[in-house]
Amino acid sequence: MELALIVLGIIMCVFFIILCCQCFSRVMWEFSEKSEQFVENNHYKRMPPPAYVRNKGNNV
């Protein structure tokens, strides 16, 4: 039982670290100079999709 809790804690820590990295990446994107560039319809550029997304043809 203790081993299961330790493994669960490790898995939750890994997911939390990944979530923190994604949030940090989003915040850094919002404050970077690249996000200040406008596209044709005067909206801010969207954040590019993560590198692990397989469907690259559906960038909406």
C-alpha distance matrix in Angstrom:
0.0 3.8 5.4 5.2 6.5 8.8 10.0 10.6 12.4 14.5 15.5 16.6 18.5 20.3 21.3 22.5 24.5 26.1 27.0 28.6 30.6 31.9 32.9 34.6 36.4 37.7 38.9 40.6 42.2 43.6 45.2 46.5 50.1 49.3 48.2 51.7 53.5 54.8 55.0 58.0 57.0 56.5 52.7 50.4 48.9 45.5 42.7 42.5 39.7 36.8 37.4 34.7 36.4 37.9 40.4 42.9 45.8 44.5 44.7 45.9
3.8 0.0 3.8 5.4 5.2 6.3 8.7 9.8 10.5 12.5 14.3 15.3 16.5 18.6 20.1 20.9 22.6 24.6 25.7 26.8 28.8 30.5 31.4 32.7 34.7 36.2 37.2 38.7 40.7 42.0 43.3 44.7 48.3 47.7 46.8 50.2 52.2 53.6 54.1 57.2 56.4 55.6 51.9 49.3 47.9 44.6 41.6 41.6 39.0 35.9 36.5 34.1 36.1 37.9 40.5 42.8 45.8 44.6 44.5 45.7
5.4 3.8 0.0 3.8 5.4 5.1 6.2 8.5 9.8 10.6 12.4 14.2 15.3 16.7 18.6 19.8 21.2 22.9 24.4 25.7 27.3 29.0 30.3 31.5 33.2 34.9 36.2 37.5 39.2 40.9 42.3 43.3 46.9 46.1 45.4 48.9 50.7 52.2 52.5 55.6 55.0 54.4 50.7 48.1 46.4 43.1 40.0 39.6 36.9 33.7 34.0 31.5 33.7 35.3 38.1 40.3 43.4 42.5 42.5 44.0
5.2 5.4 3.8 0.0 3.8 5.4 5.2 6.1 8.5 9.9 10.6 12.2 14.1 15.5 16.6 18.2 20.0 21.3 22.5 24.2 25.9 27.2 28.5 30.2 31.8 33.2 34.6 36.1 37.7 39.2 40.8 42.0 45.5 44.6 43.6 47.1 48.9 50.2 50.3 53.3 52.5 52.0 48.3 45.9 44.3 40.8 37.9 37.6 34.8 31.8 32.2 29.6 31.4 32.9 35.5 38.0 40.9 39.8 40.0 41.3
6.5 5.2 5.4 3.8 0.0 3.8 5.5 5.0 6.0 8.6 9.8 10.4 12.1 14.2 15.3 16.1 18.2 20.0 20.8 22.1 24.3 25.7 26.6 28.1 30.1 31.4 32.5 34.2 36.0 37.3 38.7 40.1 43.8 43.1 42.0 45.4 47.4 48.7 49.1 52.2 51.3 50.6 46.8 44.3 43.0 39.6 36.7 36.8 34.1 31.2 32.1 29.7 31.5 33.4 35.9 38.1 41.1 39.7 39.6 40.7
8.8 6.3 5.1 5.4 3.8 0.0 3.8 5.4 5.0 6.2 8.7 9.9 10.5 12.5 14.4 15.2 16.5 18.6 19.9 20.9 22.7 24.6 25.7 26.8 28.7 30.4 31.4 32.7 34.7 36.3 37.5 38.6 42.3 41.7 40.9 44.3 46.3 47.9 48.4 51.6 50.9 50.1 46.4 43.7 42.2 39.0 35.9 35.8 33.3 30.1 30.7 28.5 30.7 32.7 35.5 37.5 40.6 39.5 39.2 40.6
10.0 8.7 6.2 5.2 5.5 3.8 0.0 3.8 5.4 5.1 6.2 8.6 9.8 10.7 12.5 14.2 15.4 16.8 18.5 20.0 21.4 23.0 24.5 25.8 27.3 29.0 30.4 31.7 33.3 35.1 36.6 37.5 41.0 40.1 39.4 42.9 44.6 46.1 46.4 49.5 49.0 48.4 44.7 42.1 40.3 37.0 33.9 33.5 30.8 27.6 27.9 25.5 27.7 29.5 32.3 34.4 37.5 36.6 36.5 38.0
10.6 9.8 8.5 6.1 5.0 5.4 3.8 0.0 3.8 5.5 5.1 6.1 8.6 10.0 10.7 12.2 14.3 15.5 16.5 18.3 20.1 21.3 22.5 24.2 25.8 27.1 28.6 30.2 31.7 33.2 34.9 36.1 39.6 38.7 37.7 41.1 42.9 44.2 44.5 47.5 46.7 46.1 42.4 39.9 38.4 35.0 32.1 32.0 29.2 26.3 27.2 24.7 26.5 28.5 30.9 33.1 36.1 34.8 34.7 35.9
12.4 10.5 9.8 8.5 6.0 5.0 5.4 3.8 0.0 3.8 5.5 5.1 6.1 8.7 10.0 10.4 12.2 14.3 15.2 16.2 18.3 20.0 20.9 22.2 24.2 25.7 26.7 28.3 30.1 31.5 32.9 34.2 37.9 37.3 36.3 39.6 41.7 43.2 43.7 46.9 46.2 45.3 41.6 38.9 37.5 34.3 31.3 31.4 29.1 26.1 27.1 25.1 27.1 29.5 32.0 33.8 36.9 35.6 35.0 36.2
14.5 12.5 10.6 9.9 8.6 6.2 5.1 5.5 3.8 0.0 3.8 5.5 5.1 6.3 8.8 9.8 10.6 12.5 14.3 15.3 16.7 18.6 20.0 21.0 22.7 24.6 25.8 26.9 28.7 30.5 31.8 32.7 36.3 35.6 35.0 38.4 40.3 42.0 42.4 45.7 45.3 44.4 40.8 38.0 36.3 33.1 29.9 29.7 27.4 24.1 24.7 22.7 25.1 27.4 30.2 31.9 35.2 34.2 33.6 35.1
15.5 14.3 12.4 10.6 9.8 8.7 6.2 5.1 5.5 3.8 0.0 3.8 5.4 5.2 6.4 8.6 10.0 10.8 12.4 14.3 15.6 16.9 18.6 20.1 21.3 22.9 24.6 25.9 27.3 29.1 30.7 31.6 35.1 34.1 33.3 36.8 38.5 39.9 40.1 43.3 42.7 42.1 38.5 35.9 34.1 30.8 27.7 27.3 24.7 21.6 22.3 20.0 22.1 24.2 26.9 28.8 32.0 30.9 30.6 32.0
16.6 15.3 14.2 12.2 10.4 9.9 8.6 6.1 5.1 5.5 3.8 0.0 3.8 5.4 5.2 6.1 8.6 9.9 10.5 12.2 14.3 15.4 16.4 18.2 19.9 21.1 22.4 24.2 25.7 27.1 28.8 30.0 33.6 32.8 31.7 35.1 37.0 38.4 38.8 42.0 41.2 40.4 36.6 34.1 32.6 29.3 26.4 26.6 24.2 21.4 22.7 20.7 22.5 25.0 27.3 29.1 32.1 30.6 30.0 31.1
18.5 16.5 15.3 14.1 12.1 10.5 9.8 8.6 6.1 5.1 5.4 3.8 0.0 3.8 5.5 5.0 6.1 8.6 9.8 10.4 12.3 14.3 15.2 16.3 18.3 20.0 20.9 22.3 24.2 25.8 27.0 28.2 31.8 31.3 30.5 33.8 35.9 37.6 38.3 41.6 41.0 40.0 36.3 33.5 32.0 29.0 25.8 26.0 24.0 21.0 22.1 20.7 22.9 25.7 28.2 29.5 32.7 31.5 30.5 31.7
20.3 18.6 16.7 15.5 14.2 12.5 10.7 10.0 8.7 6.3 5.2 5.4 3.8 0.0 3.8 5.4 5.1 6.3 8.7 9.9 10.7 12.5 14.4 15.4 16.6 18.6 20.1 21.1 22.7 24.7 26.1 26.8 30.3 29.4 28.8 32.4 34.1 35.8 36.3 39.6 39.3 38.4 34.8 32.0 30.2 27.0 23.7 23.5 21.3 18.0 18.8 17.2 19.7 22.3 25.0 26.3 29.7 28.7 27.8 29.4
21.3 20.1 18.6 16.6 15.3 14.4 12.5 10.7 10.0 8.8 6.4 5.2 5.5 3.8 0.0 3.8 5.4 5.1 6.2 8.6 9.9 10.6 12.3 14.2 15.3 16.6 18.4 19.9 21.1 22.8 24.7 25.6 29.1 28.0 27.0 30.6 32.3 33.7 34.0 37.2 36.6 35.9 32.2 29.5 27.9 24.6 21.5 21.5 19.1 16.2 17.6 15.9 17.7 20.5 22.8 24.3 27.4 26.1 25.2 26.5
22.5 20.9 19.8 18.2 16.1 15.2 14.2 12.2 10.4 9.8 8.6 6.1 5.0 5.4 3.8 0.0 3.8 5.4 5.0 6.1 8.6 9.9 10.5 12.1 14.1 15.3 16.4 18.2 19.9 21.2 22.7 24.1 27.7 27.1 26.0 29.3 31.4 32.9 33.6 36.9 36.2 35.1 31.5 28.7 27.4 24.3 21.3 21.9 20.0 17.4 19.2 18.1 19.9 23.0 25.1 26.2 29.3 27.7 26.4 27.3
24.5 22.6 21.2 20.0 18.2 16.5 15.4 14.3 12.2 10.6 10.0 8.6 6.1 5.1 5.4 3.8 0.0 3.8 5.4 5.1 6.2 8.7 9.9 10.5 12.2 14.3 15.3 16.3 18.3 20.1 21.2 22.2 25.8 25.3 24.6 28.0 30.0 31.9 32.7 36.2 35.9 34.6 31.1 28.1 26.5 23.7 20.3 20.7 19.1 16.1 17.5 16.9 19.2 22.4 24.8 25.4 28.8 27.6 26.1 27.4
26.1 24.6 22.9 21.3 20.0 18.6 16.8 15.5 14.3 12.5 10.8 9.9 8.6 6.3 5.1 5.4 3.8 0.0 3.8 5.4 5.1 6.3 8.7 9.9 10.6 12.5 14.4 15.3 16.5 18.6 20.3 20.9 24.3 23.3 22.6 26.2 27.8 29.5 30.0 33.4 33.1 32.2 28.7 25.7 23.9 20.9 17.5 17.5 15.6 12.5 14.0 13.2 15.4 18.6 20.9 21.7 25.0 23.8 22.5 23.9
27.0 25.7 24.4 22.5 20.8 19.9 18.5 16.5 15.2 14.3 12.4 10.5 9.8 8.7 6.2 5.0 5.4 3.8 0.0 3.8 5.4 5.2 6.2 8.6 9.8 10.7 12.4 14.2 15.3 16.8 18.7 19.9 23.4 22.5 21.2 24.7 26.6 28.0 28.6 31.9 31.3 30.2 26.6 23.8 22.4 19.3 16.3 17.0 15.3 13.0 15.3 14.7 16.1 19.6 21.3 22.0 25.0 23.3 21.7 22.6
28.6 26.8 25.7 24.2 22.1 20.9 20.0 18.3 16.2 15.3 14.3 12.2 10.4 9.9 8.6 6.1 5.1 5.4 3.8 0.0 3.8 5.5 5.1 6.0 8.5 9.9 10.5 12.1 14.1 15.4 16.6 18.0 21.7 21.4 20.3 23.5 25.8 27.6 28.7 32.2 31.7 30.2 26.7 23.6 22.5 19.8 16.7 17.8 16.8 14.6 16.8 16.9 18.6 22.2 23.9 24.1 27.2 25.6 23.6 24.4
30.6 28.8 27.3 25.9 24.3 22.7 21.4 20.1 18.3 16.7 15.6 14.3 12.3 10.7 9.9 8.6 6.2 5.1 5.4 3.8 0.0 3.8 5.5 5.1 6.0 8.6 9.9 10.4 12.1 14.3 15.5 16.1 19.7 19.0 18.5 21.9 23.8 25.9 26.9 30.4 30.3 29.0 25.6 22.3 20.7 18.2 14.7 15.2 14.4 11.9 13.7 14.3 16.4 20.0 21.9 21.8 25.0 23.9 21.7 23.0
31.9 30.5 29.0 27.2 25.7 24.6 23.0 21.3 20.0 18.6 16.9 15.4 14.3 12.5 10.6 9.9 8.7 6.3 5.2 5.5 3.8 0.0 3.8 5.4 5.0 6.2 8.7 9.9 10.5 12.5 14.5 15.2 18.6 17.5 16.4 20.0 21.7 23.3 24.0 27.5 27.2 26.0 22.5 19.5 17.8 15.0 11.6 12.4 11.4 9.3 12.0 12.6 13.8 17.6 19.0 18.9 22.0 20.5 18.3 19.4
32.9 31.4 30.3 28.5 26.6 25.7 24.5 22.5 20.9 20.0 18.6 16.4 15.2 14.4 12.3 10.5 9.9 8.7 6.2 5.1 5.5 3.8 0.0 3.8 5.4 5.1 6.2 8.6 9.8 10.7 12.6 14.2 17.8 17.2 15.7 18.9 21.1 22.7 23.9 27.3 26.7 25.1 21.6 18.6 17.6 15.0 12.2 13.9 13.6 12.4 15.4 16.1 17.0 20.8 21.8 21.5 24.3 22.4 19.9 20.3
34.6 32.7 31.5 30.2 28.1 26.8 25.8 24.2 22.2 21.0 20.1 18.2 16.3 15.4 14.2 12.1 10.5 9.9 8.6 6.0 5.1 5.4 3.8 0.0 3.8 5.4 5.1 6.1 8.5 9.9 10.8 12.1 15.8 15.8 14.8 17.9 20.3 22.5 24.0 27.6 27.4 25.6 22.3 18.9 17.9 15.9 12.8 14.5 14.8 13.3 15.8 17.2 18.6 22.3 23.6 22.9 25.8 24.3 21.6 22.3
36.4 34.7 33.2 31.8 30.1 28.7 27.3 25.8 24.2 22.7 21.3 19.9 18.3 16.6 15.3 14.1 12.2 10.6 9.8 8.5 6.0 5.0 5.4 3.8 0.0 3.8 5.5 5.2 6.1 8.7 10.1 10.4 13.8 13.1 12.5 15.9 17.8 20.0 21.2 24.8 24.9 23.4 20.2 16.7 15.1 13.1 9.6 10.9 11.5 10.2 12.6 14.5 15.8 19.5 20.6 19.6 22.5 21.3 18.4 19.5
37.7 36.2 34.9 33.2 31.4 30.4 29.0 27.1 25.7 24.6 22.9 21.1 20.0 18.6 16.6 15.3 14.3 12.5 10.7 9.9 8.6 6.2 5.1 5.4 3.8 0.0 3.8 5.5 5.0 6.3 8.8 9.9 13.2 12.3 10.6 14.0 16.1 17.8 19.0 22.5 22.1 20.5 17.2 13.9 12.8 10.5 7.7 10.1 10.9 10.8 13.9 15.7 16.1 19.8 20.3 19.2 21.7 19.9 16.9 17.2
38.9 37.2 36.2 34.6 32.5 31.4 30.4 28.6 26.7 25.8 24.6 22.4 20.9 20.1 18.4 16.4 15.3 14.4 12.4 10.5 9.9 8.7 6.2 5.1 5.5 3.8 0.0 3.8 5.4 5.2 6.4 8.6 12.2 12.5 10.8 13.4 16.2 18.2 20.1 23.7 23.3 21.1 17.9 14.6 14.2 12.8 10.5 13.2 14.6 14.4 17.4 19.3 19.8 23.6 24.0 22.9 25.2 23.4 20.2 20.3
40.6 38.7 37.5 36.1 34.2 32.7 31.7 30.2 28.3 26.9 25.9 24.2 22.3 21.1 19.9 18.2 16.3 15.3 14.2 12.1 10.4 9.9 8.6 6.1 5.2 5.5 3.8 0.0 3.8 5.5 5.3 6.0 9.8 10.2 9.7 12.3 14.9 17.6 19.6 23.3 23.5 21.3 18.5 14.8 14.0 13.1 10.5 12.7 14.6 14.2 16.6 19.0 20.0 23.6 24.3 22.7 25.2 23.9 20.6 21.1
42.2 40.7 39.2 37.7 36.0 34.7 33.3 31.7 30.1 28.7 27.3 25.7 24.2 22.7 21.1 19.9 18.3 16.5 15.3 14.1 12.1 10.5 9.8 8.5 6.1 5.0 5.4 3.8 0.0 3.8 5.5 5.2 8.2 7.5 6.5 9.8 11.9 14.2 16.0 19.7 20.0 18.0 15.1 11.5 10.3 9.4 7.0 9.4 11.9 12.4 14.9 17.6 18.0 21.4 21.7 19.8 22.0 20.7 17.2 17.7
43.6 42.0 40.9 39.2 37.3 36.3 35.1 33.2 31.5 30.5 29.1 27.1 25.8 24.7 22.8 21.2 20.1 18.6 16.8 15.4 14.3 12.5 10.7 9.9 8.7 6.3 5.2 5.5 3.8 0.0 3.8 5.7 8.3 8.4 5.9 8.4 11.3 13.2 15.4 19.0 18.7 16.2 13.4 9.9 9.9 9.6 8.4 11.7 14.2 15.2 18.1 20.6 20.5 23.9 23.8 22.0 23.8 22.1 18.5 18.1
45.2 43.3 42.3 40.8 38.7 37.5 36.6 34.9 32.9 31.8 30.7 28.8 27.0 26.1 24.7 22.7 21.2 20.3 18.7 16.6 15.5 14.5 12.6 10.8 10.1 8.8 6.4 5.3 5.5 3.8 0.0 3.8 6.7 8.5 7.2 8.5 11.8 14.4 17.2 20.8 20.8 18.0 15.7 12.2 12.5 12.8 11.6 14.5 17.2 17.8 20.4 23.1 23.4 26.9 26.9 25.0 26.9 25.4 21.8 21.6
46.5 44.7 43.3 42.0 40.1 38.6 37.5 36.1 34.2 32.7 31.6 30.0 28.2 26.8 25.6 24.1 22.2 20.9 19.9 18.0 16.1 15.2 14.2 12.1 10.4 9.9 8.6 6.0 5.2 5.7 3.8 0.0 3.8 5.4 5.9 7.5 10.0 13.3 15.8 19.6 20.3 17.7 15.7 12.1 11.5 12.3 10.9 13.1 16.2 16.8 18.8 22.0 22.4 25.7 25.8 23.5 25.4 24.5 20.8 21.1
50.1 48.3 46.9 45.5 43.8 42.3 41.0 39.6 37.9 36.3 35.1 33.6 31.8 30.3 29.1 27.7 25.8 24.3 23.4 21.7 19.7 18.6 17.8 15.8 13.8 13.2 12.2 9.8 8.2 8.3 6.7 3.8 0.0 3.8 5.5 5.4 7.4 11.0 13.9 17.4 18.6 15.9 14.7 11.3 10.9 12.8 12.2 14.2 17.7 18.9 20.6 23.9 24.1 27.1 26.9 24.2 25.7 25.0 21.3 21.5
49.3 47.7 46.1 44.6 43.1 41.7 40.1 38.7 37.3 35.6 34.1 32.8 31.3 29.4 28.0 27.1 25.3 23.3 22.5 21.4 19.0 17.5 17.2 15.8 13.1 12.3 12.5 10.2 7.5 8.4 8.5 5.4 3.8 0.0 3.8 5.4 5.8 9.2 11.3 15.0 16.4 14.3 12.9 9.5 8.0 9.9 9.4 10.9 14.5 16.1 17.7 21.1 21.0 23.8 23.4 20.6 22.0 21.5 17.7 18.2
48.2 46.8 45.4 43.6 42.0 40.9 39.4 37.7 36.3 35.0 33.3 31.7 30.5 28.8 27.0 26.0 24.6 22.6 21.2 20.3 18.5 16.4 15.7 14.8 12.5 10.6 10.8 9.7 6.5 5.9 7.2 5.9 5.5 3.8 0.0 3.8 5.5 7.9 10.2 13.9 14.5 12.1 10.0 6.4 5.8 7.6 7.8 10.4 13.9 15.8 18.2 21.2 20.7 23.6 22.9 20.4 21.6 20.4 16.6 16.3
51.7 50.2 48.9 47.1 45.4 44.3 42.9 41.1 39.6 38.4 36.8 35.1 33.8 32.4 30.6 29.3 28.0 26.2 24.7 23.5 21.9 20.0 18.9 17.9 15.9 14.0 13.4 12.3 9.8 8.4 8.5 7.5 5.4 5.4 3.8 0.0 3.8 6.4 9.7 13.1 13.7 10.7 9.6 6.6 7.6 10.4 11.4 13.9 17.5 19.6 21.9 24.9 24.3 27.1 26.2 23.5 24.4 23.2 19.3 18.7
53.5 52.2 50.7 48.9 47.4 46.3 44.6 42.9 41.7 40.3 38.5 37.0 35.9 34.1 32.3 31.4 30.0 27.8 26.6 25.8 23.8 21.7 21.1 20.3 17.8 16.1 16.2 14.9 11.9 11.3 11.8 10.0 7.4 5.8 5.5 3.8 0.0 3.8 6.8 10.1 11.6 9.2 8.8 6.6 6.6 10.1 11.7 13.4 17.2 19.7 21.5 24.7 23.8 26.2 25.0 22.0 22.5 21.7 17.9 17.5
54.8 53.6 52.2 50.2 48.7 47.9 46.1 44.2 43.2 42.0 39.9 38.4 37.6 35.8 33.7 32.9 31.9 29.5 28.0 27.6 25.9 23.3 22.7 22.5 20.0 17.8 18.2 17.6 14.2 13.2 14.4 13.3 11.0 9.2 7.9 6.4 3.8 0.0 3.8 6.7 7.8 5.5 5.9 5.2 6.2 9.9 12.5 14.3 17.7 20.7 22.8 25.7 24.3 26.4 24.7 21.8 21.7 20.6 17.0 15.9
55.0 54.1 52.5 50.3 49.1 48.4 46.4 44.5 43.7 42.4 40.1 38.8 38.3 36.3 34.0 33.6 32.7 30.0 28.6 28.7 26.9 24.0 23.9 24.0 21.2 19.0 20.1 19.6 16.0 15.4 17.2 15.8 13.9 11.3 10.2 9.7 6.8 3.8 0.0 3.8 5.7 5.6 6.1 6.6 6.3 9.5 12.5 13.6 16.8 20.1 21.9 24.7 22.8 24.5 22.5 19.5 18.9 17.9 14.6 13.4
58.0 57.2 55.6 53.3 52.2 51.6 49.5 47.5 46.9 45.7 43.3 42.0 41.6 39.6 37.2 36.9 36.2 33.4 31.9 32.2 30.4 27.5 27.3 27.6 24.8 22.5 23.7 23.3 19.7 19.0 20.8 19.6 17.4 15.0 13.9 13.1 10.1 6.7 3.8 0.0 3.8 5.6 7.6 9.6 9.8 12.6 15.9 16.8 19.6 23.1 24.9 27.4 25.2 26.5 24.1 21.2 19.9 19.0 16.1 14.6
57.0 56.4 55.0 52.5 51.3 50.9 49.0 46.7 46.2 45.3 42.7 41.2 41.0 39.3 36.6 36.2 35.9 33.1 31.3 31.7 30.3 27.2 26.7 27.4 24.9 22.1 23.3 23.5 20.0 18.7 20.8 20.3 18.6 16.4 14.5 13.7 11.6 7.8 5.7 3.8 0.0 3.8 5.7 8.8 10.0 12.4 16.0 17.4 19.9 23.6 25.7 28.0 25.5 27.0 24.4 21.9 20.5 18.9 16.1 13.8
56.5 55.6 54.4 52.0 50.6 50.1 48.4 46.1 45.3 44.4 42.1 40.4 40.0 38.4 35.9 35.1 34.6 32.2 30.2 30.2 29.0 26.0 25.1 25.6 23.4 20.5 21.1 21.3 18.0 16.2 18.0 17.7 15.9 14.3 12.1 10.7 9.2 5.5 5.6 5.6 3.8 0.0 3.8 6.6 9.0 11.8 15.3 17.3 20.2 23.6 26.0 28.4 26.4 28.3 26.0 23.5 22.7 21.0 17.8 15.6
52.7 51.9 50.7 48.3 46.8 46.4 44.7 42.4 41.6 40.8 38.5 36.6 36.3 34.8 32.2 31.5 31.1 28.7 26.6 26.7 25.6 22.5 21.6 22.3 20.2 17.2 17.9 18.5 15.1 13.4 15.7 15.7 14.7 12.9 10.0 9.6 8.8 5.9 6.1 7.6 5.7 3.8 0.0 3.7 6.4 8.6 12.1 14.5 17.2 20.5 23.2 25.4 23.4 25.6 23.5 21.2 20.7 18.6 15.3 13.1
50.4 49.3 48.1 45.9 44.3 43.7 42.1 39.9 38.9 38.0 35.9 34.1 33.5 32.0 29.5 28.7 28.1 25.7 23.8 23.6 22.3 19.5 18.6 18.9 16.7 13.9 14.6 14.8 11.5 9.9 12.2 12.1 11.3 9.5 6.4 6.6 6.6 5.2 6.6 9.6 8.8 6.6 3.7 0.0 3.8 6.3 9.2 12.0 15.0 17.9 20.6 23.1 21.6 24.1 22.5 20.1 20.3 18.4 14.8 13.2
48.9 47.9 46.4 44.3 43.0 42.2 40.3 38.4 37.5 36.3 34.1 32.6 32.0 30.2 27.9 27.4 26.5 23.9 22.4 22.5 20.7 17.8 17.6 17.9 15.1 12.8 14.2 14.0 10.3 9.9 12.5 11.5 10.9 8.0 5.8 7.6 6.6 6.2 6.3 9.8 10.0 9.0 6.4 3.8 0.0 3.8 6.5 8.6 11.8 14.9 17.3 19.9 18.4 20.8 19.3 16.7 17.2 15.7 11.9 11.1
45.5 44.6 43.1 40.8 39.6 39.0 37.0 35.0 34.3 33.1 30.8 29.3 29.0 27.0 24.6 24.3 23.7 20.9 19.3 19.8 18.2 15.0 15.0 15.9 13.1 10.5 12.8 13.1 9.4 9.6 12.8 12.3 12.8 9.9 7.6 10.4 10.1 9.9 9.5 12.6 12.4 11.8 8.6 6.3 3.8 0.0 3.8 6.2 8.7 11.9 14.7 17.0 15.3 17.9 16.5 14.4 15.2 13.3 9.6 8.9
42.7 41.6 40.0 37.9 36.7 35.9 33.9 32.1 31.3 29.9 27.7 26.4 25.8 23.7 21.5 21.3 20.3 17.5 16.3 16.7 14.7 11.6 12.2 12.8 9.6 7.7 10.5 10.5 7.0 8.4 11.6 10.9 12.2 9.4 7.8 11.4 11.7 12.5 12.5 15.9 16.0 15.3 12.1 9.2 6.5 3.8 0.0 3.8 6.4 8.8 11.8 14.2 13.2 16.3 15.7 13.7 15.4 13.9 10.3 10.8
42.5 41.6 39.6 37.6 36.8 35.8 33.5 32.0 31.4 29.7 27.3 26.6 26.0 23.5 21.5 21.9 20.7 17.5 17.0 17.8 15.2 12.4 13.9 14.5 10.9 10.1 13.2 12.7 9.4 11.7 14.5 13.1 14.2 10.9 10.4 13.9 13.4 14.3 13.6 16.8 17.4 17.3 14.5 12.0 8.6 6.2 3.8 0.0 3.8 6.5 8.7 11.4 10.4 13.2 12.8 10.5 12.6 11.8 8.5 10.3
39.7 39.0 36.9 34.8 34.1 33.3 30.8 29.2 29.1 27.4 24.7 24.2 24.0 21.3 19.1 20.0 19.1 15.6 15.3 16.8 14.4 11.4 13.6 14.8 11.5 10.9 14.6 14.6 11.9 14.2 17.2 16.2 17.7 14.5 13.9 17.5 17.2 17.7 16.8 19.6 19.9 20.2 17.2 15.0 11.8 8.7 6.4 3.8 0.0 3.8 6.5 8.3 6.8 9.9 9.8 8.3 11.0 10.1 7.6 10.0
36.8 35.9 33.7 31.8 31.2 30.1 27.6 26.3 26.1 24.1 21.6 21.4 21.0 18.0 16.2 17.4 16.1 12.5 13.0 14.6 11.9 9.3 12.4 13.3 10.2 10.8 14.4 14.2 12.4 15.2 17.8 16.8 18.9 16.1 15.8 19.6 19.7 20.7 20.1 23.1 23.6 23.6 20.5 17.9 14.9 11.9 8.8 6.5 3.8 0.0 3.8 5.5 5.8 9.4 10.7 9.9 13.3 12.8 11.0 13.5
37.4 36.5 34.0 32.2 32.1 30.7 27.9 27.2 27.1 24.7 22.3 22.7 22.1 18.8 17.6 19.2 17.5 14.0 15.3 16.8 13.7 12.0 15.4 15.8 12.6 13.9 17.4 16.6 14.9 18.1 20.4 18.8 20.6 17.7 18.2 21.9 21.5 22.8 21.9 24.9 25.7 26.0 23.2 20.6 17.3 14.7 11.8 8.7 6.5 3.8 0.0 3.8 5.6 8.2 10.5 9.5 13.2 13.8 12.6 15.7
34.7 34.1 31.5 29.6 29.7 28.5 25.5 24.7 25.1 22.7 20.0 20.7 20.7 17.2 15.9 18.1 16.9 13.2 14.7 16.9 14.3 12.6 16.1 17.2 14.5 15.7 19.3 19.0 17.6 20.6 23.1 22.0 23.9 21.1 21.2 24.9 24.7 25.7 24.7 27.4 28.0 28.4 25.4 23.1 19.9 17.0 14.2 11.4 8.3 5.5 3.8 0.0 3.8 6.2 9.2 9.7 13.5 13.8 13.5 16.5
36.4 36.1 33.7 31.4 31.5 30.7 27.7 26.5 27.1 25.1 22.1 22.5 22.9 19.7 17.7 19.9 19.2 15.4 16.1 18.6 16.4 13.8 17.0 18.6 15.8 16.1 19.8 20.0 18.0 20.5 23.4 22.4 24.1 21.0 20.7 24.3 23.8 24.3 22.8 25.2 25.5 26.4 23.4 21.6 18.4 15.3 13.2 10.4 6.8 5.8 5.6 3.8 0.0 3.8 5.8 6.7 10.2 10.2 10.2 13.2
37.9 37.9 35.3 32.9 33.4 32.7 29.5 28.5 29.5 27.4 24.2 25.0 25.7 22.3 20.5 23.0 22.4 18.6 19.6 22.2 20.0 17.6 20.8 22.3 19.5 19.8 23.6 23.6 21.4 23.9 26.9 25.7 27.1 23.8 23.6 27.1 26.2 26.4 24.5 26.5 27.0 28.3 25.6 24.1 20.8 17.9 16.3 13.2 9.9 9.4 8.2 6.2 3.8 0.0 3.8 5.8 8.8 9.8 11.1 14.3
40.4 40.5 38.1 35.5 35.9 35.5 32.3 30.9 32.0 30.2 26.9 27.3 28.2 25.0 22.8 25.1 24.8 20.9 21.3 23.9 21.9 19.0 21.8 23.6 20.6 20.3 24.0 24.3 21.7 23.8 26.9 25.8 26.9 23.4 22.9 26.2 25.0 24.7 22.5 24.1 24.4 26.0 23.5 22.5 19.3 16.5 15.7 12.8 9.8 10.7 10.5 9.2 5.8 3.8 0.0 3.8 5.6 6.2 8.3 11.4
42.9 42.8 40.3 38.0 38.1 37.5 34.4 33.1 33.8 31.9 28.8 29.1 29.5 26.3 24.3 26.2 25.4 21.7 22.0 24.1 21.8 18.9 21.5 22.9 19.6 19.2 22.9 22.7 19.8 22.0 25.0 23.5 24.2 20.6 20.4 23.5 22.0 21.8 19.5 21.2 21.9 23.5 21.2 20.1 16.7 14.4 13.7 10.5 8.3 9.9 9.5 9.7 6.7 5.8 3.8 0.0 3.8 5.6 6.4 10.1
45.8 45.8 43.4 40.9 41.1 40.6 37.5 36.1 36.9 35.2 32.0 32.1 32.7 29.7 27.4 29.3 28.8 25.0 25.0 27.2 25.0 22.0 24.3 25.8 22.5 21.7 25.2 25.2 22.0 23.8 26.9 25.4 25.7 22.0 21.6 24.4 22.5 21.7 18.9 19.9 20.5 22.7 20.7 20.3 17.2 15.2 15.4 12.6 11.0 13.3 13.2 13.5 10.2 8.8 5.6 3.8 0.0 3.8 6.0 9.0
44.5 44.6 42.5 39.8 39.7 39.5 36.6 34.8 35.6 34.2 30.9 30.6 31.5 28.7 26.1 27.7 27.6 23.8 23.3 25.6 23.9 20.5 22.4 24.3 21.3 19.9 23.4 23.9 20.7 22.1 25.4 24.5 25.0 21.5 20.4 23.2 21.7 20.6 17.9 19.0 18.9 21.0 18.6 18.4 15.7 13.3 13.9 11.8 10.1 12.8 13.8 13.8 10.2 9.8 6.2 5.6 3.8 0.0 3.8 5.9
44.7 44.5 42.5 40.0 39.6 39.2 36.5 34.7 35.0 33.6 30.6 30.0 30.5 27.8 25.2 26.4 26.1 22.5 21.7 23.6 21.7 18.3 19.9 21.6 18.4 16.9 20.2 20.6 17.2 18.5 21.8 20.8 21.3 17.7 16.6 19.3 17.9 17.0 14.6 16.1 16.1 17.8 15.3 14.8 11.9 9.6 10.3 8.5 7.6 11.0 12.6 13.5 10.2 11.1 8.3 6.4 6.0 3.8 0.0 3.8
45.9 45.7 44.0 41.3 40.7 40.6 38.0 35.9 36.2 35.1 32.0 31.1 31.7 29.4 26.5 27.3 27.4 23.9 22.6 24.4 23.0 19.4 20.3 22.3 19.5 17.2 20.3 21.1 17.7 18.1 21.6 21.1 21.5 18.2 16.3 18.7 17.5 15.9 13.4 14.6 13.8 15.6 13.1 13.2 11.1 8.9 10.8 10.3 10.0 13.5 15.7 16.5 13.2 14.3 11.4 10.1 9.0 5.9 3.8 0.0
